[in-house]
Amino acid sequence: MSECVYITRRVVFAASHRLYSPQLSEEDNWTVFDKCSREKGHGHNFELFVTLKGVPDPITGLVMNLSHLKTILEDHILDPMDHRFLNDDIPEFKTLLPSIENLVIVVWNRLVPHIGDLLHEVKIIETENNFAFYRG
């Protein structure tokens, strides 16, 4: 058997962030980010979907043991990001705006050293109407 399959694990984490660029004026921040630029920030229940692509192992039938993927997600995404203020608590966002676009790239970059070429896609749903995905 040499067919590739895709497997996806979903996790949820709560975090807050502020969309605000110090390179813009207060007025321009409000124009671009609206209420998301308020000083105290705002929060979301983010849904994270991590999709792997690979050929199932001929003995185990697995692309990756999902228990192993669960541990990777807990160690590198959930433990550091859940119930955090992304702007202050996540090192990547000290100099990078924590938009959904940047968040999905940061999550990819945190996972790829532990998953490697099996990592196919990272998708994050921020609200019922807004989501982003990244494929490296």
Helices and strands as residue ranges (DSSP letters): E 5-17, H 26-33, G 34-37, E 42-54, H 66-73, I 74-78, H 79-81, E 84-85, H 86-89, G 91-94, H 100-115, G 116-118, E 119-125, E 131-134
